[in-house]
Structures are given as C-alpha cells and as structure tokens.
Amino acid sequence: MLSIVNNCVLLGSRTWNVIKRKYVRRKYPINRKKEKALPIFQFPTSADWDKRVYAWGLAEHGALGNQLKHKNYKTLRYYQCPKRLHFGEQYKVNDVICGYGFTVFTVKSSDKYKVFGTGLNSDSQIGYHAPRKDNPLGVIVYPAPIELPFRNPLSAEVLHLSAGRAHLLVLTNEGVFTLGNNAYGQCGRRVVLDEEYSGSHMVHCITDVEGSAIKQVACGQDHSMFINEQGQVYSCGWGADGQTGLGHYDNEWRPSCVTGDVQGEKVVKVACAADCVLALSEKGVVFGWGNSEYGQLHPNHTQVNTAREVLQCRGLGKIVDIASGGTTCIVLNEEGKVFVWGYGILGKGPNVDRLLQPSEIPSTLFGQNEFQLNQKVVSIHAGISHQAVITNSGDLFMWGLNRGGCLGLGHVKNQFFPLRVSISASVIKVSLGVDHSMALCKAFV
C-alpha cells in the first residue's frame, strides 16, 4: 500500500514504522515553540555588495581580526584554513593589505572613517588607539578605525594601501598619509632623534612629488616608493642595500627620483616585500635595484643602488606582472606563464632552492589541463617567504614557508609546489604578510 504524508511516500504502515524507528527517530525531539522563538540575524551589509574577506595564518598578534575559540574554549593561535572575516560582513571592504604582524582595510563609507587596522601597533603604524587616556594599545585584536586628517572627510577617497615592517602608506585623493616608524625617513619626513613612536599621534601628508600627483605607493621593509602621473619612481627610507635606488647607500627622508635605466621609462608597478625591488614599465620591461645577494638582479653584484634592467627577463615575452619577496623574484608574461628565480622555496620542488635564471613553473600546477584549457594565471604575489598566484577563474594557489599556517592549506608544513587554497568564493586580491595572509573575494556567480 502506497500513501503520501508530508510529501513522503510510505510503503505501508509496517514499513513506515521500521523506517521511523531506525532512521528518523531523534535523540532530542524538535521543540517547535523554541525553534520559532530563535532570533534571526542579518548582517548590516547591503544586498548589492558581494565582496567578502578571508583570513588565515598566525592569530596571536591580532592581525587576522578574529577571536575564534576552540571547542575547549582556548583562543586559537593560528588558522590553518581560510576563515571568513566577520568585519567583512559589517563593512563594505574595498581593499586589504598585510604588514609585518598587522592588517589594514579600506571600506566604502560616507563616514570620515574609511581605513581600519588590526594587529601589532608597536609604532602606531595603525594609528593611535587608547581606550584609557595616556594608555595606548600596542596590539589591536579587532579592526579599529584609523584617524586620518582629511580636509574633506565626507568626500575623501582612499585609492591605494601599502604596508612595511612598521609603517603604513595610505594613498588618497588628498595625497599620501604616512604613519608609523620613521627611523630611516620611510614616512617621507625628517628623522627626529629618539622620537617615541609608541602612542604617537603623528600622521604625515605628502601631497605630491616635485609638483606631480602620486598615483601608486609601495612599501619595502623600511623604505617607501611612489609612482607619479608620468610614471617616474620616487623613494625614501633605508638605503643600506641600495633599495632606494638613489645611487648611494645612505638613508634619505625626502622622496627622491630613482636613478639609472628606469629614467625615461613609464613605470606602471613597483614590487618589494623586503629590500629587493622590481619595477615594471608599460612596455613590459623589468628593472631592479636593492639586495641581490642571491643573484636576483645581477649575477656579480650583491647590492645594486641604481635601477638596472633585469637582463634575465629578456626573452620571456612581454611581462605584465611582477612580485618580489625576501629572496625570491617572480614575473608573469602576457600568456599567463609564471617564471621564478632567486633563493628559497621556489615552487619547483624540494630539490630546487636556488636559480640564477628565471624558470617556468608548469601551468598544469595552476589548474591548466585538457578540461580547463583556458585556465591561466592573471596576477602574482610574494611575501617574505611565501608566494601566491590568482587565476582567471578566481582560484588561489600558494607555496613556500608555512609560518603559522599562512598558506591556508590546512596544515603547517612547508609547501614545495603550488597548491590550490580552498576558499568558497572567487579570489580578487591576496595580500601576504610574514606569517599571515588575507584575501578579498566575491561570491560565485
């Protein structure tokens, strides 16, 4: 006998009793009254905003902006897998950048607070935060607003971010605001002997460089770089390895024009995670300066204090993206091929830790196969000791040292080949710190 009850087909009362007793019976019956009384939560983000933020890596210093608890109620030391950031559900996050133990976000807002920071704040690199007077916080465990001296707060717009070891650059339509440690002049202002950076209210503004508006900023470990409207590169800060590219090894607090082969070229991007700098011209030519201890820039020079064309990149096709880590360099050509050289975990396996010439990482390691012939890499990224790429399908692949689980692969072992990171969204941008990572994503269509 067949009967239908609540859209379920019953095979007779005896059969139904067996099914009910064996498979349907619950240990704790559902209380419908309590179920209806449960609150319904809705995040205050608008329905037309589909961006979301994921975080992973070391959590102890607050750079992940989440205070997750383990089942035994202990705070987690690190996230081995990407976790969706609650802050990204409350605010419309436009951009995210990782520094050395801290993270900064820009949000779309009509309020005066458009930049938020979390993590280490030993040198006020994410602003002054003191819940009690004269007791500034050295660690921020959840994103807090950064006070910036906008002339017109309501119409101000944040265009770009970059973070170094203990300083921050915020590019806006009113100029570049610099915060944090200025011991080497990396904030673009005079160095003050014995200046106390902890609990500092100091925010410096660089309106332009030699009369030209700034269009892009980039931080090294302790130096800063600026690209103006004409594509010229200016730099300031620590120059002991030639990373300022000014033709000397001294520190410089004034943003000054980089000398050498890059002059006369229109630069569209500069990349540096430590003290080895790569620059890319609109013609697809790669230039470099700074630390060349492992032959990244020149096989016979360990330091280069002026911009030189990186001859190793000739013959690789037109380069469309660059990335520079602590000891590793990466370039991407217009065909989507990734080339790597330098020292460390290069993505070529455990037996290849040093390359003087760029070597291609096989495209099959980034998901290209006979079923996905159109899969290719569209952007490359480098932290101090780990690297990442994003494909045109929104997939994220990472490899390198796995400090604190910063690769997001579900473990803390080093990864010698690129491996896909499991994120339930399409990745737009990824930022790599020393021991943590952040990804800005959008929902799958």
C-alpha positions as CSV (number, residue, x, y, z in Angstrom):
1,M,0.0,0.0,0.0
2,L,1.3,3.4,-1.0
3,S,0.4,6.6,0.7
4,I,1.7,10.1,0.8
5,V,2.3,12.0,4.1
6,N,4.0,15.4,4.2
7,N,5.4,14.9,0.6
8,C,6.9,11.5,1.7
9,V,6.0,8.2,0.1
10,L,5.1,5.5,2.6
11,L,5.3,1.8,1.8
12,G,2.6,0.7,4.3
13,S,2.4,1.2,8.0
14,R,4.7,-1.6,8.9
15,T,7.5,-0.4,6.6
16,W,7.0,3.2,7.8
17,N,7.4,2.1,11.5
18,V,10.7,0.4,10.6
19,I,12.0,3.5,8.8
20,K,10.8,5.8,11.6
21,R,12.3,3.6,14.3
22,K,15.6,3.0,12.5
23,Y,16.4,6.3,10.7
24,V,14.1,9.1,11.6
25,R,13.8,8.9,15.4
26,R,15.9,11.7,17.1
27,K,17.7,11.6,20.3
28,Y,16.4,15.1,21.2
29,P,13.0,15.8,19.7
30,I,12.5,19.1,18.0
31,N,10.7,21.7,20.1
32,R,8.7,23.7,17.6
33,K,7.9,26.5,20.0
34,K,11.6,27.1,20.8
35,E,12.5,26.8,17.2
36,K,10.1,29.7,16.3
37,A,11.4,31.7,19.2
38,L,15.1,31.6,17.9
39,P,16.3,35.0,16.8
40,I,17.1,35.7,13.2
41,F,20.4,37.6,12.5
42,Q,21.0,39.7,9.4
43,F,24.4,41.4,8.7
44,P,24.0,45.2,8.0
45,T,25.7,45.0,4.6
46,S,23.7,45.9,1.5
47,A,22.5,43.2,-0.8
48,D,24.4,44.7,-3.8
49,W,27.8,44.2,-2.1
50,D,29.2,40.8,-2.8
51,K,32.8,41.2,-1.6
52,R,34.0,39.3,1.4
53,V,37.3,38.9,3.3
54,Y,39.0,35.7,4.3
55,A,42.0,35.4,6.7
56,W,44.4,32.7,7.8
57,G,47.8,32.3,9.5
58,L,49.1,33.4,12.9
59,A,46.4,34.9,15.0
60,E,48.2,35.6,18.3
61,H,49.1,39.2,17.3
62,G,45.6,40.1,16.2
63,A,46.4,40.6,12.6
64,L,43.5,38.3,11.5
65,G,40.9,40.5,13.2
66,N,39.0,37.4,14.5
67,Q,39.0,36.0,18.0
68,L,37.9,32.4,17.3
69,K,37.6,29.9,20.1
70,H,38.4,26.2,20.0
71,K,35.9,23.7,21.4
72,N,37.9,23.7,24.7
73,Y,37.4,27.5,24.9
74,K,41.0,28.3,24.2
75,T,41.8,31.1,21.7
76,L,43.2,29.7,18.5
77,R,46.9,30.5,17.9
78,Y,46.6,30.3,14.2
79,Y,44.1,29.4,11.4
80,Q,45.3,26.6,9.1
81,C,42.4,27.2,6.7
82,P,40.8,30.5,5.4
83,K,38.2,31.8,7.7
84,R,35.6,34.4,6.6
85,L,36.2,37.6,8.5
86,H,33.2,39.0,10.4
87,F,34.5,42.5,9.8
88,G,34.0,42.0,6.1
89,E,30.3,41.3,6.7
90,Q,29.8,44.5,8.7
91,Y,31.6,46.9,6.3
92,K,32.0,47.2,2.5
93,V,35.7,46.3,2.3
94,N,37.3,47.7,-0.8
95,D,40.9,46.7,-0.2
96,V,43.2,44.9,2.3
97,I,46.9,44.9,2.9
98,C,49.1,42.9,5.2
99,G,52.1,44.3,7.0
100,Y,54.5,42.7,9.4
101,G,52.0,41.4,12.0
102,F,49.2,43.8,11.2
103,T,46.4,44.3,8.6
104,V,44.8,47.4,7.2
105,F,41.4,47.6,5.4
106,T,39.7,50.3,3.3
107,V,35.9,50.5,3.4
108,K,33.3,52.2,1.3
109,S,31.7,54.6,3.6
110,S,30.2,58.1,3.7
111,D,31.6,58.5,7.2
112,K,35.0,60.0,8.0
113,Y,36.4,56.6,9.0
114,K,37.5,54.9,5.7
115,V,40.6,53.0,7.0
116,F,40.7,50.3,9.7
117,G,43.6,48.5,11.2
118,T,44.2,45.4,13.4
119,G,47.2,43.6,14.8
120,L,50.6,44.9,16.1
121,N,50.7,48.6,16.8
122,S,54.0,49.0,18.5
123,D,55.0,52.1,16.4
124,S,51.5,53.5,15.9
125,Q,51.5,52.1,12.3
126,I,47.8,51.7,12.5
127,G,47.1,54.9,14.4
128,Y,46.6,56.0,17.9
129,H,44.3,53.8,20.0
130,A,43.8,54.4,23.7
131,P,40.6,53.3,25.4
132,R,42.1,55.0,28.5
133,K,43.9,58.3,28.4
134,D,47.7,58.0,28.0
135,N,47.5,54.2,27.8
136,P,47.9,53.5,24.1
137,L,47.4,50.0,22.9
138,G,50.3,48.1,21.3
139,V,48.0,45.3,20.0
140,I,44.6,45.7,18.4
141,V,42.6,42.5,18.3
142,Y,39.8,43.6,16.1
143,P,39.7,46.2,13.3
144,A,39.6,49.7,14.7
145,P,39.2,53.0,12.7
146,I,42.3,54.9,11.9
147,E,42.0,58.7,12.3
148,L,43.3,60.5,9.2
149,P,43.4,64.3,8.9
150,F,41.2,64.6,5.8
151,R,40.4,68.2,4.7
152,N,37.0,67.0,3.4
153,P,36.3,63.8,5.3
154,L,32.9,63.1,3.6
155,S,34.3,63.4,0.1
156,A,37.7,61.8,0.8
157,E,38.5,58.7,-1.2
158,V,41.2,56.0,-0.4
159,L,42.9,54.8,-3.6
160,H,45.7,52.5,-2.5
161,L,47.4,51.0,0.5
162,S,50.8,49.6,1.3
163,A,52.4,48.4,4.5
164,G,56.0,47.8,5.6
165,R,57.6,46.4,8.7
166,A,56.3,49.1,11.0
167,H,55.0,51.9,8.7
168,L,51.9,52.4,6.5
169,L,51.2,54.4,3.4
170,V,47.6,55.4,2.6
171,L,47.1,57.0,-0.9
172,T,44.0,59.2,-1.1
173,N,42.7,61.9,-3.4
174,E,44.2,64.4,-0.9
175,G,47.7,62.9,-1.0
176,V,49.6,60.2,0.8
177,F,49.2,59.8,4.5
178,T,52.1,58.1,6.3
179,L,52.0,56.5,9.7
180,G,54.4,54.6,12.0
181,N,58.1,54.2,12.4
182,N,60.2,56.9,10.7
183,A,63.7,55.9,12.0
184,Y,65.1,55.9,8.5
185,G,62.9,58.5,6.9
186,Q,60.5,55.9,5.4
187,C,57.5,58.1,6.2
188,G,58.8,60.9,4.0
189,R,59.6,63.4,6.8
190,R,62.6,64.5,8.7
191,V,64.1,61.9,11.1
192,V,63.8,63.1,14.8
193,L,66.4,61.6,17.1
194,D,65.0,59.5,19.9
195,E,61.4,60.0,18.6
196,E,58.9,57.9,20.5
197,Y,56.7,56.1,18.1
198,S,54.6,54.1,20.5
199,G,51.4,56.1,21.2
200,S,52.2,58.7,18.6
201,H,49.5,60.9,17.0
202,M,51.8,61.8,14.1
203,V,50.3,61.4,10.6
204,H,52.3,63.0,7.8
205,C,50.9,64.0,4.5
206,I,52.8,64.0,1.2
207,T,50.6,65.9,-1.3
208,D,52.8,65.3,-4.4
209,V,56.4,64.6,-5.5
210,E,58.1,67.6,-7.3
211,G,54.7,69.0,-8.3
212,S,53.3,65.8,-9.7
213,A,50.4,63.9,-8.2
214,I,51.1,60.4,-6.8
215,K,49.3,57.5,-8.4
216,Q,50.7,54.5,-6.7
217,V,52.6,53.6,-3.5
218,A,54.6,50.6,-2.3
219,C,56.4,49.7,0.9
220,G,59.6,47.7,1.3
221,Q,60.7,46.6,4.8
222,D,61.8,50.0,5.9
223,H,61.6,52.2,2.8
224,S,58.8,53.6,0.6
225,M,58.3,54.2,-3.1
226,F,55.9,56.4,-5.0
227,I,54.9,56.5,-8.7
228,N,53.7,59.8,-10.1
229,E,51.4,60.6,-13.1
230,Q,54.4,60.5,-15.5
231,G,55.4,57.0,-14.4
232,Q,58.5,58.2,-12.5
233,V,59.5,56.4,-9.3
234,Y,60.5,58.2,-6.1
235,S,61.7,56.6,-3.0
236,C,62.8,57.4,0.6
237,G,63.9,55.5,3.7
238,W,66.5,52.9,4.5
239,G,69.1,52.6,1.8
240,A,71.8,50.2,3.2
241,D,71.3,47.7,0.4
242,G,70.6,50.3,-2.3
243,Q,66.9,49.6,-2.1
244,T,66.1,53.3,-2.5
245,G,67.7,53.3,-6.0
246,L,69.2,56.7,-5.5
247,G,72.8,55.9,-6.4
248,H,74.1,55.6,-2.9
249,Y,73.7,53.5,0.3
250,D,72.6,56.3,2.7
251,N,69.2,56.8,4.3
252,E,67.0,59.5,2.6
253,W,63.9,61.1,4.1
254,R,63.0,63.2,1.1
255,P,61.1,61.3,-1.6
256,S,63.7,61.5,-4.5
257,C,63.7,60.3,-8.0
258,V,65.2,56.8,-8.7
259,T,68.2,56.9,-11.0
260,G,69.5,54.6,-13.6
261,D,67.9,52.7,-16.5
262,V,64.4,53.4,-15.3
263,Q,64.7,57.1,-16.1
264,G,62.7,57.9,-19.2
265,E,60.5,54.9,-18.8
266,K,56.9,55.0,-17.7
267,V,56.7,52.6,-14.7
268,V,53.3,51.0,-14.0
269,K,54.2,49.0,-10.9
270,V,56.9,48.5,-8.3
271,A,57.0,45.5,-6.0
272,C,59.0,44.8,-2.9
273,A,58.4,42.8,0.3
274,A,61.8,43.4,1.9
275,D,64.8,45.1,0.3
276,C,64.9,43.8,-3.3
277,V,62.8,45.9,-5.7
278,L,61.4,45.1,-9.1
279,A,59.8,47.7,-11.3
280,L,57.7,47.1,-14.5
281,S,57.4,49.6,-17.4
282,E,54.4,49.9,-19.6
283,K,56.4,48.2,-22.4
284,G,56.8,45.1,-20.3
285,V,60.5,45.7,-19.3
286,V,61.6,44.7,-15.8
287,F,64.0,46.8,-13.8
288,G,65.5,46.1,-10.4
289,W,67.6,47.6,-7.5
290,G,68.5,46.8,-3.9
291,N,69.6,43.5,-2.4
292,S,70.9,41.0,-4.9
293,E,72.6,38.6,-2.5
294,Y,71.4,35.5,-4.5
295,G,71.8,37.0,-8.0
296,Q,68.2,38.1,-8.3
297,L,69.2,41.3,-10.1
298,H,72.8,40.8,-11.2
299,P,74.9,37.6,-11.0
300,N,78.1,39.5,-10.0
301,H,76.7,42.2,-7.6
302,T,75.2,41.6,-4.2
303,Q,73.9,45.2,-3.9
304,V,72.6,47.4,-6.7
305,N,72.0,51.1,-5.7
306,T,70.6,52.3,-9.0
307,A,67.9,50.9,-11.3
308,R,69.1,48.4,-13.8
309,E,67.2,46.4,-16.4
310,V,67.0,42.8,-15.2
311,L,68.6,41.1,-18.2
312,Q,67.4,37.6,-17.1
313,C,63.9,38.6,-18.1
314,R,64.7,39.2,-21.7
315,G,63.2,36.6,-24.0
316,L,60.3,35.7,-21.6
317,G,57.8,37.7,-23.6
318,K,56.0,40.8,-22.5
319,I,55.9,40.9,-18.7
320,V,52.5,42.0,-17.3
321,D,53.1,41.5,-13.6
322,I,55.9,41.3,-11.0
323,A,56.5,40.2,-7.4
324,S,59.5,40.4,-5.2
325,G,59.8,38.5,-1.8
326,G,62.6,38.3,0.6
327,T,64.9,36.3,-1.6
328,T,62.6,35.3,-4.5
329,C,61.5,37.1,-7.6
330,I,58.5,36.2,-9.8
331,V,57.3,37.6,-13.2
332,L,54.2,36.8,-15.2
333,N,54.1,37.2,-19.0
334,E,51.0,38.0,-21.2
335,E,50.5,34.4,-22.0
336,G,49.9,33.6,-18.3
337,K,53.3,31.8,-17.8
338,V,54.9,32.2,-14.3
339,F,58.7,32.4,-14.0
340,V,60.6,32.3,-10.7
341,W,64.3,32.7,-9.6
342,G,66.3,33.5,-6.6
343,Y,66.7,31.5,-3.4
344,G,64.3,29.6,-1.1
345,I,61.2,27.5,-1.8
346,L,60.6,28.4,-5.4
347,G,57.7,26.2,-6.3
348,K,59.9,23.8,-8.3
349,G,60.1,21.1,-5.7
350,P,62.2,20.3,-2.6
351,N,65.4,19.8,-4.6
352,V,65.4,23.3,-6.3
353,D,66.2,26.1,-3.8
354,R,68.4,28.3,-6.0
355,L,68.0,29.6,-9.5
356,L,70.1,32.4,-11.2
357,Q,67.9,32.4,-14.3
358,P,64.0,32.6,-14.4
359,S,62.5,29.2,-14.7
360,E,58.9,28.5,-15.6
361,I,56.6,26.8,-13.1
362,P,54.4,24.4,-15.2
363,S,51.0,25.7,-16.0
364,T,49.5,22.4,-15.0
365,L,50.3,23.2,-11.4
366,F,47.9,26.1,-11.7
367,G,45.0,24.0,-12.9
368,Q,45.5,24.1,-16.6
369,N,44.7,20.8,-18.2
370,E,42.7,19.3,-21.1
371,F,39.5,20.0,-19.3
372,Q,40.4,23.6,-18.5
373,L,42.5,24.8,-21.4
374,N,41.6,28.5,-20.8
375,Q,42.8,28.4,-17.2
376,K,45.7,30.8,-16.7
377,V,47.4,33.0,-14.1
378,V,46.4,36.7,-14.1
379,S,48.3,38.0,-11.0
380,I,51.3,37.1,-8.9
381,H,52.1,38.0,-5.3
382,A,55.0,37.5,-2.9
383,G,55.5,37.7,0.9
384,I,58.8,37.5,2.7
385,S,59.0,33.7,2.3
386,H,55.8,32.5,0.6
387,Q,54.2,33.2,-2.8
388,A,50.8,33.1,-4.4
389,V,49.0,33.4,-7.8
390,I,45.4,34.1,-8.8
391,T,43.9,32.6,-11.9
392,N,41.2,33.9,-14.3
393,S,38.7,31.6,-12.7
394,G,39.3,33.1,-9.2
395,D,41.4,30.2,-7.8
396,L,44.2,30.9,-5.4
397,F,47.4,28.8,-5.4
398,M,50.2,29.2,-2.8
399,W,53.6,27.7,-1.9
400,G,56.6,28.5,0.4
401,L,57.3,28.6,4.1
402,N,54.2,27.9,6.1
403,R,54.8,30.0,9.2
404,G,51.7,29.8,11.4
405,G,49.7,28.2,8.6
406,C,50.0,31.3,6.4
407,L,49.5,29.1,3.2
408,G,45.9,28.2,4.3
409,L,46.3,24.6,3.3
410,G,45.0,23.0,6.5
411,H,48.5,22.3,8.0
412,V,51.7,24.0,9.0
413,K,54.1,22.1,6.8
414,N,56.1,23.8,4.1
415,Q,54.8,23.5,0.6
416,F,57.3,23.0,-2.3
417,F,54.8,23.0,-5.2
418,P,51.9,25.4,-5.8
419,L,48.7,24.0,-4.3
420,R,45.2,25.3,-4.5
421,V,43.8,27.0,-1.4
422,S,40.2,26.0,-0.6
423,I,38.1,29.2,-0.5
424,S,34.3,29.1,-1.1
425,A,34.5,32.3,-3.2
426,S,36.2,33.8,-6.2
427,V,39.5,35.5,-5.2
428,I,40.0,39.1,-6.4
429,K,43.2,40.0,-4.4
430,V,45.5,38.4,-1.9
431,S,48.0,40.1,0.4
432,L,50.8,38.3,2.1
433,G,52.5,39.3,5.4
434,V,55.2,37.5,7.2
435,D,53.1,34.8,8.9
436,H,49.5,35.7,7.9
437,S,47.5,36.2,4.7
438,M,44.3,37.9,3.6
439,A,42.1,37.5,0.5
440,L,39.5,39.8,-0.9
441,C,36.9,37.7,-2.7
442,K,33.5,37.9,-4.3
443,A,30.7,35.4,-4.3
444,F,30.5,32.9,-7.1
445,V,28.0,33.9,-9.8
